[in-house]
């Protein structure tokens, strides 16, 4: 009877673990993609502003450079400490203000200006999604169920006596280590911008290098 109950409970608990791992992994993957898309939008806006008149072009490009630099050096660090907010980036505010103050008629191509505004909105959206992804997605009640389930699963091993006590200890220890590693994996995936396994900031680093390289180039030479 204990074996039957243990098998049924193990099945339910295993399905729950698999579901939570899938959800947190999907969130981690979305956080990675949003950061990459955020960096990509910055690069696109930077090159689109090639047709903007001076001094708006230089101002917007410098603001983009400041934005990427602040995200790469400050925001991601603050996110790892849980101290980030939607309105904490002054460069983003300056960037939006610079676009709104720009006279649309001064841009030779109205379609390119509209595309730049679309890219700006996408950039702001990806930034919000990145910040939202830094929050815990697994509710406390789910953690409670997972922890209680792990204790029950490990406790069940003591209902099955074995002649070799070392073998029983080995089985119980293996189950404990496996469940602990899965719970640790869920915690890591639930905090995509924390710890050594956090989302890579390499896309921002590469875009920052491109912006610094092209900042002093002539507009006609920018690809």
PyMOL commands that set and color helices and strands:
alter all, ss='L'
color gray80, all
select helices_A, chain A and resi 2-51+56-80+90-101+104-106+110-133+140-159+165-190+202-214+219-221
alter helices_A, ss='H'
color red, helices_A
deselect
rebuild
show_as cartoon
